[in-house]
Structure formats: C-alpha cells, structure tokens
C-alpha cells in the first residue's frame, strides 16, 4: 500500500494504475462502515484508492472541525489489511491553496434536511468530491446510504456535470443495537451511547406503521417524534418523509419514500434513514 500526500505525486501514480479504479473518499477515523466500502471497491475493481481528508469547507463556524476525531496511523493499518493500493492524505492548504475561490453548488436537493440546518455544508462536500474525482479519475466511487442526502447531491453533481464516475451506494452498517456506525459516535458518553439507538427504533416504528398501511407522512412523523421524546437525552432536529430522488417532502406515500432524521443526543448530532418500499 502506498500513502501519497501530494497532488502531483497522485497524478503521476494515477497514470500507471490498473483499470478499473474504485475510490472511497473518507474523513478518516475509520470504522466498519468505511471498511465495507473499501472491501467492495477492492472486490469490484482492479485498484482501490481511499482518501483521508477532514474537509474544512463542509463544517460551519460553530461545528466540530477542531475536535473531529483523527487517527491516521490506525486508519492506515486498517486500510492495508483491507487491501487498499493507494491512500491519499492531502493537506488542506494543497486542496484549498491561497486565493481559492471556485465552488460547486448543487441546488434544490440541498435546500432541506441537512442543507437547511447546515448552510454551506453541501457546497463544501460537492466541491471537495469534485476535486477528488478530478484527481483520482475513479471508475466507481463508493458511498454509504447513512448519508442519504449526500448521496443524492453527489449523484446530481455527477449527472449534471457529465462526470464519468459511477456512484455505488452501499447499505448502512449498524452496531449490534441498531445505531448507525459513525465517526461522531465517539463523542457520546456512556449514557448518551445507551440513548442513541432511539434513532433506529423510531425509524423501525415508521416502517412498521407503513407496513400496517399508514400512508400519511404527518402521522408517521408524529409517532416517530413521540418515541424519541421519551428519551430524555434526545432532541429532534427534524424528521422527514421525502421523495428519495428529489428529497421533496411528500403528502401521501404512494411509492418509495426516504424516511430520515437528525437527532441531538446530548451535544452530538446524529443522522439516520431508511427507505420504504425497497
């Protein structure tokens, strides 16, 4: 496995890689969710590339950039065991050099959910992913379904800008009690960790109501919120029942529906989702 820090070195190495190339962009502090993406990229491609870059432009001024968990030596050990050929670990000043002023703005699908609560977040995500795609030139790129809105945004960007990369969406990987794996889970205290599975329980409740014939999103949201409110450490940011492609809220569930939510457990913001009708 080769670890590359510089853009020029990555471009030089890219010319000699066996095709097809699978790419997994990450912010590091890897867990089994990330590793499932790496293993699939390895399985479906001749070369697997992983990036580790805590992207400053997707964090708001009051968000957790400075305390975001980092452990690159541990990450590299995990990636070597998984069979990654190249790990790209650039510095922020190389990705965003002095005077940087070019951004990728994906409209409409960024206007609600996380986009409404984290202004500028998806501009940072889309810009850095576009830059990484330009550098790595992947045949396929792998993302987790846990970040459902991010997946929709990246797919829209790739389609609108005629990028040649196929986006592969992989299932959410969960802990034994249903909590979606996330690097931010490390922020949780013992008591908060016990409370956190309420997100998944509420999603399962939403699915159960739908399976029983409920098609009114307002009623589903109300029941889900009621369950979460019983947990003293949990505070609902939003619960959404939306079209999986446009992320527009729907009035009546007729086909597939993305049920997603953001909940603060103590001071930690967690997100999760399921898709009805799959």
C-alpha positions in Angstrom: 0.0 0.0 0.0 1.3 3.4 -1.0 0.5 6.6 1.0 0.5 9.7 -1.1 0.3 13.3 0.3 0.8 15.5 -2.7 -1.4 16.1 -5.7 1.4 15.9 -8.2 2.5 12.6 -6.8 -1.1 11.2 -7.0 -1.4 12.4 -10.6 1.9 10.8 -11.5 0.9 7.5 -9.9 -2.6 7.5 -11.4 -1.2 7.1 -14.9 0.1 3.6 -14.1 -2.8 2.1 -12.2 -4.7 -0.9 -13.4 -8.3 -0.2 -14.5 -11.0 -0.1 -13.3 -10.3 2.1 -10.3 -12.6 2.1 -7.2 -12.5 5.1 -4.9 -13.7 5.6 -1.3 -13.5 9.2 -0.1 -13.4 9.5 3.7 -12.6 11.9 6.5 -10.8 9.2 8.4 -11.3 7.8 11.9 -12.4 4.7 10.0 -14.9 2.1 11.3 -16.6 -1.0 9.8 -18.9 1.2 7.7 -16.0 2.6 5.9 -14.3 -0.7 5.6 -17.3 -2.3 4.0 -17.0 0.3 1.2 -13.3 -0.4 0.8 -13.8 -4.1 0.6 -16.5 -3.7 -2.1 -14.3 -1.3 -4.0 -11.5 -3.9 -3.8 -13.8 -6.7 -5.0 -15.3 -4.8 -7.9 -12.1 -3.1 -9.3 -8.5 -3.8 -10.1 -7.3 -0.9 -8.0 -8.8 0.5 -4.8 -7.9 4.1 -3.7 -9.0 5.7 -0.4 -8.7 9.3 0.6 -8.4 10.6 4.2 -9.2 14.3 4.4 -11.1 16.2 7.0 -12.6 18.8 4.7 -12.8 22.1 6.4 -15.2 23.7 4.0 -18.1 21.4 4.9 -18.0 22.5 8.6 -19.9 25.5 9.8 -18.3 28.1 12.1 -19.9 26.6 15.2 -19.4 22.9 14.2 -16.8 20.4 15.2 -13.9 20.8 12.8 -11.3 21.2 15.5 -12.4 18.2 17.6 -13.4 15.9 14.7 -11.7 12.6 15.6 -8.5 11.7 13.8 -6.1 8.7 14.0 -4.3 8.3 10.7 -1.9 5.6 11.8 -4.8 3.4 12.9 -6.6 4.2 9.7 -3.7 3.2 7.5 -3.3 -0.1 9.4 -6.9 -0.9 8.8 -6.7 0.0 5.1 -3.6 -2.0 4.5 -5.4 -5.1 5.9 -8.3 -4.4 3.6 -6.1 -4.4 0.6 -6.2 -0.7 -0.5 -3.4 0.0 -3.0 -3.2 3.8 -2.5 -4.3 6.1 0.3 -4.3 9.8 -0.5 -3.8 12.0 2.6 -3.5 15.6 1.4 -3.1 18.7 3.5 -5.8 21.4 3.5 -3.6 24.0 2.0 -3.0 21.9 -1.1 -6.6 21.2 -1.7 -7.5 24.8 -1.0 -4.5 26.9 -1.9 -4.3 30.6 -1.1 -6.8 32.5 -3.2 -9.1 29.5 -3.8 -12.5 30.9 -4.9 -14.1 28.2 -7.1 -17.1 26.3 -5.7 -19.6 23.6 -6.8 -23.1 24.5 -5.8 -25.8 21.8 -6.2 -29.2 23.4 -5.9 -32.7 22.1 -4.9 -31.6 18.8 -3.4 -29.5 20.7 -0.9 -32.3 23.1 0.3 -33.8 21.0 3.0 -32.8 18.3 5.6 -29.2 18.8 6.5 -28.9 21.6 3.9 -31.4 23.7 5.8 -29.7 23.2 9.1 -26.1 23.4 8.0 -25.8 26.3 5.5 -22.8 25.8 3.1 -22.3 22.2 4.1 -23.1 20.7 0.8 -21.2 23.3 -1.1 -18.1 22.1 0.7 -19.0 18.5 0.1 -19.7 18.9 -3.6 -16.5 21.0 -4.1 -14.1 18.6 -2.4 -15.7 15.5 -4.0 -15.5 17.1 -7.5 -11.8 17.9 -6.8 -11.1 14.4 -5.6 -12.9 12.9 -8.7 -10.8 15.1 -10.9 -7.6 13.9 -9.2 -8.4 10.2 -8.8 -10.5 9.7 -12.0 -12.3 6.8 -10.5 -14.4 4.3 -12.5 -16.6 3.8 -9.5 -16.9 5.7 -6.2 -18.4 4.2 -3.1 -20.7 6.0 -0.5 -22.8 4.8 2.4 -26.6 5.1 2.5 -26.4 6.5 6.0 -25.5 9.9 4.4 -28.6 9.7 2.2 -28.7 13.4 1.2 -25.0 13.4 0.4 -25.6 10.5 -1.9 -28.4 12.4 -3.7 -26.2 15.5 -4.0 -23.2 13.6 -5.4 -25.3 11.7 -7.9 -26.9 15.0 -9.1 -23.5 16.7 -9.4 -22.1 13.7 -11.4 -25.0 13.7 -13.7 -25.3 17.4 -14.3 -21.5 17.8 -14.9 -21.3 14.7 -17.1 -18.6 13.1 -14.9 -17.6 9.6 -15.9 -17.7 8.1 -12.4 -20.4 5.6 -11.4 -21.7 6.2 -7.9 -22.2 2.9 -5.9 -24.4 3.2 -2.8 -23.7 0.7 -0.1 -26.0 -0.3 2.9 -25.7 1.4 6.3 -23.6 -0.6 8.7 -25.0 -0.7 12.2 -23.9 -1.6 15.7 -25.4 -4.6 17.4 -28.2 -2.4 18.8 -29.1 -0.7 15.5 -27.1 2.5 15.9 -25.7 3.5 12.5 -21.9 3.5 12.6 -20.4 7.0 12.5 -17.1 8.6 13.5 -19.1 11.0 15.6 -20.4 8.2 17.8 -17.0 8.5 19.6 -18.3 11.8 21.1 -21.0 10.0 23.1 -20.8 9.4 26.8 -21.8 6.0 28.2 -25.3 7.3 29.0 -25.6 9.0 25.6 -24.5 5.9 23.8 -27.2 3.9 25.6 -29.7 6.5 24.4 -28.5 6.8 20.8 -30.3 3.7 19.4 -33.6 5.6 19.7 -32.9 6.9 16.2 -33.1 3.5 14.7 -36.0 2.4 16.9 -38.0 5.4 15.6 -37.2 4.5 12.0 -38.3 1.0 12.6 -41.5 2.4 14.1 -42.0 4.4 10.9 -41.5 1.3 8.8 -43.9 -0.7 10.9 -46.6 1.9 10.6 -46.1 1.9 6.8 -46.3 -1.9 6.7 -49.6 -1.7 8.6 -51.0 0.6 5.9 -50.3 4.1 7.1 -49.6 6.4 4.2 -49.9 9.8 5.9 -46.4 11.2 6.5 -47.6 13.6 9.2 -48.9 10.7 11.3 -45.7 8.7 10.8 -43.6 11.7 11.8 -45.8 12.3 14.9 -45.4 8.8 16.1 -41.7 8.7 15.5 -41.2 12.0 17.3 -43.3 10.8 20.2 -41.0 7.8 20.6 -37.8 9.9 20.5 -39.3 12.4 23.0 -39.5 9.7 25.6 -35.7 9.6 25.7 -34.5 12.5 28.0 -31.1 12.8 26.3 -32.6 13.1 22.8 -33.8 16.2 21.0 -35.3 16.1 17.5 -33.8 18.4 14.8 -36.1 17.1 12.0 -38.0 14.0 10.8 -38.5 13.9 7.1 -40.6 11.7 4.7 -39.4 12.6 1.3 -39.1 11.5 -2.3 -35.8 9.5 -2.5 -34.7 11.3 -5.7 -35.7 14.9 -5.2 -35.8 15.0 -1.3 -39.0 17.0 -1.5 -41.4 16.2 1.3 -44.4 14.1 0.1 -48.1 14.5 1.1 -49.0 10.8 0.7 -46.8 7.8 0.4 -47.5 6.2 -2.9 -44.2 4.6 -3.9 -40.8 4.7 -2.3 -40.2 7.2 0.5 -37.0 8.2 2.3 -37.6 8.5 6.0 -34.7 10.4 7.5 -34.0 12.2 10.7 -31.4 14.2 12.7 -31.4 14.0 16.4 -29.1 15.6 19.0 -28.0 13.1 21.7 -26.6 15.4 24.3 -24.5 17.8 22.2 -23.8 15.2 19.4 -25.9 15.5 16.2 -26.6 12.1 14.7 -28.4 11.2 11.4 -30.0 8.1 10.1 -32.5 6.9 7.5 -34.4 4.0 5.9 -36.2 3.8 2.6 -39.8 2.5 2.5 -40.8 0.4 -0.5 -37.5 -1.1 -1.3 
